[in-house]
Amino acid sequence: MKTLRDVPCGQTVKVTKLEGEGPVKRRIMDMGITKGVEVYVRKVAPLGDPVEVTVRGYELSLRKADAEMIAVE
């Protein structure tokens, strides 16, 4: 399974599934990352944390741990 964490800079991917449970999953969904939405990976910090993405027209920084919970294709 490919996660948002594995996507290189400059690529657009589609969210297929959200892992995690309870408040963590809810927080990711509240940020606008839901199944079927397109996510563009803008930047990845040198050590991989955070990952900067564009989703639904706004920029968002995600921690590595959160990015690993988002399955993409």
Secondary structure by P-SEA (a helix, b strand, c coil): ccccccccccbbbbbcccccccaaaaaaaaacccccbbbbbccccccccbbbbbcccbbbbbcaaaaaacccc
